[in-house]
Amino acid sequence: MKRLQLQRWSGSVLSPRARPAGHLQQQFYTGLRLQSSASSALQAEEDQLAEEAPRVSPASKPKSLQLPSPPVEAARDSAKLAALHARLYLPKRLPIETLARTLVDASADPHPDFNNESLATLGHDLLTYYTSEHLLCTFPRLPLTVMFAAMYAYVGPKTLAAMAREWGVEFAAVPGGEVDPGLLQFKRVTPGTEVTPDPSTTTRPNEHKWRKSLSSSIVYDDEFGEPAKKAVDPRKVAEQLPDPESIKGVTAEQASATFVRALMGAIYLHAGRPAAKRFFKEHFLSRHLDISKLFRFVQPTRDLSKLCRREGFEPPVAKIISETGRLSRHPVFVVGIFSGKDKLGEGAGASLVEARSRAAAAALKGWYLYSPLDVRVPSSTEEEGAKPWKPVYVDLGEVIV
């Protein structure tokens, strides 16, 4: 039998442990942190290689490794940033360096001049303003609880995080100066940490003593009906930067939502109001939301009676429109709610009580989901050549039980 002759193995086939120390050092610097995602096995291997690699003093490290976030001049050489800028059809007036800044979370770089916290604050205010005026002018009779739910569905953190994933934004495994500027950089929260708001950092006084109601939510809470965080002066943050080890991590959802808000603020600053409103309509208002599914009535018949009494309508009366299989196992009843000769709502159910409740709920939805024919928001008057402002319809409000 002919003996096989072993050839010299190439460097690409050798395992990392068989490579010289120079390759270990280079892989330690440019391995895991340059990747957008890494498995747990690869991360364990990198940790082991870091222990085996020779110790390097901080002074001998490259300048990019000493920075908490990528330098500004690195944005021009990033293909990911250029692709993201073209994929979202961002205005040409938006610099690529500012787009790179929107991808740096405050947990990765605490300096306010290089993270996206200030841009996110502006973008958050713009998103909530445009969304609230759209909902209030389009549906002026919406109850407050439904308004909170609709605001959360349009510009809530879960929605913004889903949008960032749809845009193709990738996460950096670990933030640092050598990371590609086109990756979203943030310090990950430690596994097992409870992500709950601290009552001492909210604007609601005596969080554990006061009963939370809708009126207090308007005064103390944010646009989603949740405890609002206290504002922090960025000048104090710039004067005394916190220790990087003491900075708390954030979740991927929070970092993605902050990036989307910062991008909105950056577009407003560099491209102006028209570009910001165009971006809002194309990426936010274009998402379909069925507001009728946000309602939840506990006693719809009672609420409908009070609504008719307040508006001066005749008392509502339930009438059977049609039925089938009354004595069978699966009967179906169709009940209508009438106020005089006007039918307010119609519903079907397996019993008369269920059909009446659904008919009353349909009547309430028909009242609350009223929308004017010509909807115009207040921000439309800021455009050039806009028509004079005409006051919009203001309803008395929801039925208070």
C-alpha positions as CSV (number, residue, x, y, z in Angstrom):
1,M,0.0,0.0,0.0
2,K,1.4,3.4,-1.0
3,R,2.3,5.6,1.9
4,L,0.6,9.0,2.0
5,Q,2.9,12.0,2.3
6,L,1.8,14.6,4.7
7,Q,2.0,18.1,3.4
8,R,2.6,21.2,5.4
9,W,-0.6,22.5,6.9
10,S,-1.5,26.1,6.0
11,G,-2.1,28.7,8.6
12,S,-5.8,28.8,7.9
13,V,-6.2,25.2,9.0
14,L,-4.3,25.5,12.2
15,S,-6.3,26.0,15.4
16,P,-5.9,29.2,17.3
17,R,-3.9,27.5,20.0
18,A,-1.3,26.3,17.5
19,R,-0.6,29.7,16.1
20,P,2.2,31.9,17.4
21,A,1.8,34.4,20.1
22,G,1.7,37.3,17.6
23,H,-1.4,35.9,16.0
24,L,-3.0,35.4,19.5
25,Q,-2.4,39.0,20.3
26,Q,-3.8,40.2,17.0
27,Q,-6.9,38.0,17.4
28,F,-7.4,39.2,21.0
29,Y,-7.6,42.8,19.8
30,T,-9.6,42.3,16.6
31,G,-11.7,39.2,17.2
32,L,-14.9,39.4,19.1
33,R,-15.3,43.2,19.3
34,L,-15.2,43.6,15.5
35,Q,-18.1,41.2,15.0
36,S,-21.7,42.3,15.0
37,S,-22.8,39.1,16.8
38,A,-21.0,36.2,18.4
39,S,-22.1,32.9,19.8
40,S,-21.5,31.9,23.4
41,A,-18.9,29.3,22.3
42,L,-17.0,31.9,20.3
43,Q,-17.1,34.3,23.3
44,A,-15.8,31.6,25.6
45,E,-13.0,30.9,23.2
46,E,-12.1,34.6,23.0
47,D,-12.0,34.8,26.8
48,Q,-9.6,31.8,27.0
49,L,-7.4,33.3,24.3
50,A,-7.3,36.6,26.2
51,E,-6.0,34.8,29.3
52,E,-3.3,33.0,27.2
53,A,-2.2,36.2,25.3
54,P,0.6,38.2,26.7
55,R,-0.3,41.2,28.9
56,V,-0.2,44.5,27.0
57,S,0.1,47.9,28.8
58,P,-2.6,50.5,28.0
59,A,0.0,52.9,26.7
60,S,1.1,50.5,24.0
61,K,-2.4,49.8,22.7
62,P,-3.5,51.6,19.5
63,K,-5.4,54.8,19.9
64,S,-8.7,53.4,18.7
65,L,-8.6,50.8,21.5
66,Q,-8.3,53.5,24.1
67,L,-11.5,55.2,23.0
68,P,-15.0,54.2,24.4
69,S,-16.5,54.8,20.9
70,P,-15.2,54.9,17.3
71,P,-13.5,58.2,16.4
72,V,-15.3,60.7,14.2
73,E,-13.1,60.2,11.2
74,A,-13.8,56.5,11.1
75,A,-17.4,57.1,9.9
76,R,-16.2,57.9,6.3
77,D,-14.7,54.5,5.9
78,S,-17.7,52.5,7.1
79,A,-19.6,50.6,4.5
80,K,-22.4,49.8,6.9
81,L,-23.1,53.4,7.6
82,A,-23.2,54.3,3.9
83,A,-25.6,51.3,3.3
84,L,-27.8,52.4,6.2
85,H,-27.9,56.0,4.9
86,A,-28.9,54.8,1.4
87,R,-31.3,52.2,2.6
88,L,-33.4,54.7,4.6
89,Y,-33.3,57.3,1.9
90,L,-31.9,59.8,4.4
91,P,-31.4,63.4,3.4
92,K,-28.0,64.3,1.8
93,R,-27.7,67.1,4.3
94,L,-27.5,64.6,7.2
95,P,-23.7,64.0,7.6
96,I,-22.4,60.4,7.9
97,E,-20.7,61.4,11.1
98,T,-24.0,62.4,12.8
99,L,-25.5,59.1,11.6
100,A,-22.6,57.3,13.3
101,R,-23.2,59.3,16.5
102,T,-26.9,58.1,16.6
103,L,-25.6,54.6,16.9
104,V,-23.6,55.3,20.1
105,D,-25.6,54.8,23.3
106,A,-24.9,56.7,26.5
107,S,-24.0,53.4,28.2
108,A,-21.2,52.9,25.7
109,D,-19.8,56.4,25.8
110,P,-20.9,58.6,28.7
111,H,-19.6,61.9,27.2
112,P,-22.6,63.9,25.9
113,D,-20.6,65.2,22.9
114,F,-20.2,61.8,21.4
115,N,-23.3,59.8,22.4
116,N,-26.9,60.0,21.1
117,E,-28.6,61.1,24.3
118,S,-29.2,64.7,23.3
119,L,-30.4,63.8,19.8
120,A,-32.7,61.1,21.3
121,T,-34.3,63.7,23.6
122,L,-35.1,66.0,20.7
123,G,-36.3,63.1,18.5
124,H,-38.5,61.7,21.4
125,D,-40.3,65.1,21.7
126,L,-40.8,65.3,17.9
127,L,-42.2,61.8,17.7
128,T,-44.6,62.2,20.6
129,Y,-45.7,65.6,19.3
130,Y,-46.4,64.5,15.7
131,T,-48.1,61.3,16.9
132,S,-50.3,63.0,19.5
133,E,-51.5,65.7,17.2
134,H,-52.3,63.1,14.5
135,L,-54.4,61.0,17.0
136,L,-56.1,64.0,18.6
137,C,-57.1,65.6,15.3
138,T,-58.1,62.3,13.6
139,F,-60.0,60.8,16.5
140,P,-61.0,63.6,18.8
141,R,-63.3,61.4,21.0
142,L,-60.8,58.7,21.9
143,P,-60.7,57.8,25.7
144,L,-57.5,58.5,27.5
145,T,-56.6,54.9,28.0
146,V,-57.0,54.2,24.3
147,M,-54.9,57.3,23.6
148,F,-52.1,55.9,25.7
149,A,-52.3,52.5,24.0
150,A,-52.3,54.1,20.5
151,M,-49.3,56.3,21.4
152,Y,-47.4,53.2,22.7
153,A,-48.3,51.3,19.5
154,Y,-47.0,54.0,17.2
155,V,-43.8,55.3,19.0
156,G,-43.4,52.9,22.0
157,P,-40.0,51.2,22.7
158,K,-41.1,47.9,21.3
159,T,-42.2,49.4,18.0
160,L,-39.0,51.4,17.7
161,A,-36.9,48.4,18.4
162,A,-38.8,46.4,15.7
163,M,-38.2,49.2,13.3
164,A,-34.5,49.2,14.0
165,R,-34.4,45.5,13.2
166,E,-36.4,46.0,10.0
167,W,-33.8,48.7,8.9
168,G,-31.1,46.1,9.3
169,V,-29.2,47.7,12.2
170,E,-26.8,45.2,13.8
171,F,-25.4,45.2,17.4
172,A,-21.8,45.3,18.3
173,A,-20.7,42.5,20.7
174,V,-18.8,45.0,22.9
175,P,-18.5,48.8,22.5
176,G,-15.1,50.2,21.8
177,G,-13.1,52.6,19.6
178,E,-12.1,49.9,17.1
179,V,-15.7,48.8,16.4
180,D,-17.3,49.5,13.0
181,P,-19.2,52.8,13.4
182,G,-22.1,51.2,11.5
183,L,-22.9,48.9,14.5
184,L,-25.2,49.9,17.3
185,Q,-23.0,50.1,20.4
186,F,-24.3,49.9,24.0
187,K,-23.3,48.3,27.2
188,R,-25.4,45.2,27.7
189,V,-27.3,44.8,31.0
190,T,-26.0,42.0,33.2
191,P,-28.1,38.9,32.9
192,G,-30.6,38.4,35.7
193,T,-30.9,42.1,36.5
194,E,-34.5,43.3,37.0
195,V,-35.3,46.0,34.5
196,T,-37.8,48.0,36.6
197,P,-37.9,51.8,36.9
198,D,-36.5,53.2,40.2
199,P,-39.2,55.3,42.0
200,S,-36.6,57.8,43.1
201,T,-35.8,58.7,39.5
202,T,-39.4,59.4,38.4
203,T,-41.4,62.6,38.6
204,R,-44.3,61.0,40.5
205,P,-44.2,62.0,44.2
206,N,-44.7,59.3,46.9
207,E,-44.9,56.5,44.4
208,H,-45.9,53.9,47.0
209,K,-48.5,56.0,48.8
210,W,-50.6,57.7,46.1
211,R,-53.2,55.8,44.2
212,K,-52.5,56.0,40.4
213,S,-55.4,57.3,38.4
214,L,-56.0,58.8,34.9
215,S,-55.8,62.3,36.3
216,S,-52.5,61.7,38.0
217,S,-51.2,60.1,34.8
218,I,-51.8,63.3,32.9
219,V,-49.9,65.3,35.4
220,Y,-47.0,63.1,36.4
221,D,-46.6,60.3,33.8
222,D,-45.3,60.3,30.3
223,E,-47.1,60.1,27.0
224,F,-47.6,56.3,27.5
225,G,-49.2,56.6,31.0
226,E,-46.0,55.3,32.6
227,P,-43.8,57.0,35.3
228,A,-41.7,59.6,33.6
229,K,-38.0,59.9,34.4
230,K,-36.5,63.1,35.8
231,A,-34.6,65.3,33.5
232,V,-30.8,65.4,33.8
233,D,-28.8,68.5,33.0
234,P,-26.2,67.5,30.3
235,R,-23.8,70.2,31.5
236,K,-23.4,68.5,34.8
237,V,-22.8,65.2,33.1
238,A,-20.1,66.8,30.9
239,E,-18.4,68.4,34.0
240,Q,-18.1,65.1,35.9
241,L,-18.2,62.0,33.7
242,P,-19.1,58.9,35.6
243,D,-16.8,55.9,35.9
244,P,-17.3,53.5,33.0
245,E,-17.5,50.6,35.4
246,S,-20.3,52.2,37.3
247,I,-22.5,52.8,34.2
248,K,-25.5,50.5,34.2
249,G,-26.2,48.5,31.1
250,V,-29.3,48.7,28.9
251,T,-31.3,46.2,27.0
252,A,-31.2,45.8,23.2
253,E,-34.7,47.1,23.1
254,Q,-33.8,50.3,24.9
255,A,-30.7,50.9,22.8
256,S,-32.6,50.4,19.6
257,A,-35.4,52.7,20.6
258,T,-32.9,55.4,21.6
259,F,-31.2,55.1,18.2
260,V,-34.5,55.6,16.3
261,R,-35.3,58.7,18.4
262,A,-31.8,60.1,17.9
263,L,-32.1,59.5,14.1
264,M,-35.3,61.5,14.1
265,G,-33.7,64.4,16.0
266,A,-30.7,64.4,13.7
267,I,-32.8,64.6,10.6
268,Y,-34.7,67.6,12.2
269,L,-31.5,69.4,13.0
270,H,-29.7,68.9,9.7
271,A,-32.5,68.7,7.1
272,G,-35.2,70.8,8.7
273,R,-38.9,70.4,9.6
274,P,-40.2,69.2,6.2
275,A,-37.7,66.3,6.0
276,A,-38.5,65.3,9.6
277,K,-42.2,65.2,8.9
278,R,-41.7,63.3,5.7
279,F,-39.6,60.7,7.5
280,F,-42.3,60.5,10.2
281,K,-45.0,59.9,7.7
282,E,-43.1,57.3,5.7
283,H,-41.8,55.2,8.6
284,F,-44.4,55.7,11.4
285,L,-47.8,56.8,10.1
286,S,-47.5,54.3,7.3
287,R,-47.7,51.4,9.8
288,H,-51.3,50.2,10.1
289,L,-52.9,50.3,13.5
290,D,-56.5,49.0,14.1
291,I,-57.5,51.3,16.9
292,S,-60.9,49.5,17.3
293,K,-59.1,46.6,18.8
294,L,-57.6,48.7,21.6
295,F,-61.0,49.2,23.4
296,R,-62.0,47.1,26.4
297,F,-65.4,47.8,27.9
298,V,-66.4,46.4,31.2
299,Q,-70.1,47.3,31.2
300,P,-70.9,48.6,27.7
301,T,-74.6,48.8,28.2
302,R,-74.3,51.1,31.2
303,D,-71.7,53.3,29.5
304,L,-74.0,53.6,26.4
305,S,-77.0,54.6,28.6
306,K,-74.9,57.3,30.3
307,L,-73.6,58.6,26.9
308,C,-77.2,58.9,25.5
309,R,-78.3,60.7,28.6
310,R,-75.4,63.1,28.4
311,E,-75.9,63.9,24.7
312,G,-79.7,64.2,25.0
313,F,-80.5,61.1,22.9
314,E,-83.4,58.8,23.5
315,P,-82.6,55.9,25.9
316,P,-81.1,53.0,24.0
317,V,-83.3,49.9,23.4
318,A,-82.0,46.4,22.4
319,K,-84.0,44.6,19.7
320,I,-83.6,41.3,18.1
321,I,-82.9,41.6,14.4
322,S,-82.5,37.9,13.5
323,E,-81.8,34.6,15.2
324,T,-81.1,31.0,14.2
325,G,-81.0,27.7,16.2
326,R,-82.5,29.0,19.4
327,L,-83.1,25.4,20.7
328,S,-79.9,24.0,19.2
329,R,-76.4,23.6,20.7
330,H,-75.0,26.6,18.8
331,P,-77.6,29.3,18.6
332,V,-76.8,32.7,17.0
333,F,-78.6,35.9,17.9
334,V,-78.2,39.3,16.1
335,V,-79.2,42.2,18.3
336,G,-79.3,45.9,17.4
337,I,-79.2,48.9,19.8
338,F,-81.7,51.6,18.8
339,S,-82.1,55.2,20.0
340,G,-85.5,56.1,18.7
341,K,-85.5,55.3,15.0
342,D,-81.6,55.4,14.7
343,K,-79.6,52.2,15.0
344,L,-76.5,52.8,17.1
345,G,-74.8,49.4,16.9
346,E,-75.3,45.8,16.0
347,G,-73.7,42.6,17.4
348,A,-74.0,38.8,17.3
349,G,-73.5,36.3,20.0
350,A,-74.5,32.8,21.3
351,S,-76.9,34.4,23.8
352,L,-79.1,37.4,24.0
353,V,-77.0,39.0,26.7
354,E,-73.8,38.5,24.8
355,A,-75.3,39.9,21.6
356,R,-76.6,42.9,23.5
357,S,-73.2,43.6,25.0
358,R,-71.4,43.4,21.7
359,A,-74.0,45.6,20.1
360,A,-73.5,48.2,22.9
361,A,-69.7,48.0,22.4
362,A,-70.1,48.5,18.7
363,A,-72.2,51.6,19.4
364,L,-69.6,53.0,21.7
365,K,-66.8,52.3,19.2
366,G,-68.8,54.1,16.5
367,W,-69.1,57.1,18.8
368,Y,-65.4,57.2,20.0
369,L,-63.9,56.5,16.5
370,Y,-65.6,59.5,14.9
371,S,-63.2,61.2,12.5
372,P,-63.7,64.5,10.6
373,L,-63.6,64.5,6.9
374,D,-60.9,67.2,6.5
375,V,-58.2,66.4,9.1
376,R,-55.6,69.0,9.6
377,V,-52.9,69.1,12.3
378,P,-51.5,72.2,14.0
379,S,-48.0,71.6,12.6
380,S,-49.3,72.0,9.1
381,T,-49.5,75.8,9.6
382,E,-45.7,76.0,9.9
383,E,-45.2,75.2,6.2
384,E,-44.7,77.9,3.6
385,G,-47.9,79.1,2.0
386,A,-50.2,77.3,4.5
387,K,-53.8,78.2,4.9
388,P,-54.9,80.0,8.1
389,W,-55.6,77.8,11.0
390,K,-59.2,76.7,11.8
391,P,-59.9,75.3,15.2
392,V,-60.4,71.5,15.2
393,Y,-63.4,69.7,16.7
394,V,-63.1,69.3,20.5
395,D,-65.3,66.7,22.2
396,L,-66.6,66.7,25.7
397,G,-64.6,63.7,26.5
398,E,-65.3,60.1,27.5
399,V,-68.1,58.9,29.7
400,I,-66.9,59.1,33.3
401,V,-68.3,56.3,35.4
